[in-house]
Amino acid sequence: MNSRAALFAGLFASVMATASCGDSVNGIPVTPATPTGPSSLSDLLLPRLSGNWGGELRLGAVAGGTGPAVNAGATWCEGSAFALVFGERNEYTLSITQTGHDLTAKMVSASNGLACTYTGRIGSENTFVLHAEECTPEPLAFLCSDNQSRTLNLVGSSVTATFDDPINPKVISGKAAYTYNADGDGQPAALVVTQSFQSLTRR
């Protein structure tokens, strides 16, 4: 009996050794099991920003333009025109689509129809940055106090933002900047208009 048990034990060990080497058992190929699971845990830990966000943006500052602007520095006419409406609040909708760390977004004003599409990325410490791909506003035309006619054309925009939770954000805050070229009577100029937002929430 002991010898028979030893024989079976030996045969079992031989079969297991053969299977573990990836050969075959009774002519049937044996393939080692492959572990299954998520390809990357990091994707599961990303903030969930996709969706529609809305809230008020407040006009807060006007400064000289850089980058694509014609000249740095707003003239007294454009600067004073915006100074009259400092603190003005308008309702905006920010629609975000997220693929991993990459973002595409569109922000639309409910009051004046200004709409910009953006691309950007999620950064560290609950932040993201967006840069405009395209904006579709009507040019802003107005008459200065000295009867000069001026037109503002939007040439660029960016959004810098933070959110309140690293996984399930409920509030987004930050700033949106718009760069305008000013043309018409008098010297060409440029300016950057900044709006701030403290509580964009899901809609």
C-alpha positions, 0 to 999 in steps of 0.5 A: 500500500505504501509503495502504491501511494508513493507511486501515485504521489510521484505521478501527481508531482510529475504531472504538476511539474510538466504543467508548470513548465507550460508543456502539455498534459495528455497532449493538451497544451497548458497555458499559465493563468494570467492575472486580471484586473485594472490596467492602471490604478492611477486612472481610478484615482483621477478627479471626475471633472466631466459634466456641466458646471455653472455659476457667476463670473465677476469682472475684476481687472483690466491690464495691458495685453501680451502674446498675440496682442498688437501692443502691450497696454490698454488706451485710456478709452478701453480701460475706462470703459471696462472700469465702469463695469468692474464688479459686474457678474454674469452667468456662465456654463462650463462643459468639461469632457475628460480623458485621463488627465486631458480635458476639452471644455466649452465656456458660454456666457448666458448674457452676451453669447461669448463662447470659447472652446478649450483644451488643457490638462489636470495638474497637481494639487487639485488644479487644471489649466485650459487654453482657448482653441477658438472663441466666437464672440461678436466684436465689441464696438463702442464710442469713446468720450472724445468721439473716437470709435473703437472695436475690440476683437477677442484673440485669446483666452485661458482658464486657471482653476482649482477644485475642492476634492481630489476624486469627486469635486463639487466646486470649481474656482479660479480665473478666466482671462481674455485678450483683446486687440483694440482697433479703430480711431487712434492708436492700436492697443490691446488689453487683458480682461480678467474674470474670477469665479468662486463657486462653479457647481454641477448642473 
